[in-house]
């Protein structure tokens, strides 16, 4: 199944990564942080925060997911 197409009605919440448990080493370069985040979350389009399922989607006219992640991990606020 395409990782973007997870069905929230049938998904097993316990199979999703809990984003609260993901630790990223902010001393590493941006590309490494992105790669480690994606490896840890497994499906960057569908994960959970506690008992809440989070499904991420983007409009076709918007920026790519890769660009959004790069901006997020490059932000000074995410280096503290």
C-alpha positions in Angstrom: 0.0 0.0 0.0 1.2 3.5 -0.8 2.2 5.1 2.5 0.3 8.2 1.7 -3.0 6.3 1.4 -3.4 4.9 4.9 -7.0 4.5 5.8 -7.6 6.1 9.2 -10.7 3.9 9.7 -8.8 0.6 9.6 -5.3 1.5 10.7 -4.0 -0.2 13.9 -2.8 2.7 16.0 -0.3 0.5 17.8 1.5 -0.1 14.5 2.2 3.6 14.1 5.4 5.3 15.4 4.7 7.6 18.3 6.3 10.9 17.4 6.9 11.7 21.1 9.4 8.8 21.2 11.5 10.0 18.3 14.8 11.7 19.2 16.8 13.5 16.6 20.4 14.6 17.2 20.4 18.3 16.4 24.2 18.4 16.1 24.0 16.4 12.8 23.6 18.0 9.4 20.2 18.6 8.0 20.2 15.7 5.5 21.1 13.2 8.3 18.4 14.6 10.6 15.8 14.2 7.8 16.9 10.7 7.0 16.9 9.7 10.7 13.5 11.2 11.2 12.0 9.2 8.3 13.7 6.0 9.4 12.3 6.5 12.9 8.8 7.5 12.0 8.6 4.8 9.2 5.6 6.5 7.5 6.1 10.3 7.6 2.5 10.7 6.3 0.8 8.8 9.1 2.0 8.5 12.7 0.7 9.1 16.1 1.1 11.4 19.1 0.0 9.4 22.1 -3.5 8.1 21.2 -4.0 10.6 18.4 -3.4 9.5 14.8 -1.8 12.2 12.6 -2.2 12.0 8.9 -0.3 14.5 6.8 -1.3 15.5 3.3 -0.3 18.3 0.9 -2.0 20.0 -1.9 -0.6 19.3 -5.4 0.1 23.0 -5.8 2.1 23.3 -2.6 5.7 22.6 -1.7 7.0 19.1 -1.7 7.2 17.1 1.5 10.9 17.0 1.2 11.1 20.8 1.0 8.8 21.1 4.0 10.9 18.7 6.0 14.1 20.5 5.0 12.7 23.8 6.1 11.5 22.3 9.4 14.9 20.8 10.2 16.8 23.9 9.1 14.7 26.2 11.4 16.7 27.6 14.3 13.8 26.7 16.7 14.4 23.0 16.0 18.1 23.3 17.0 17.4 24.1 20.6 
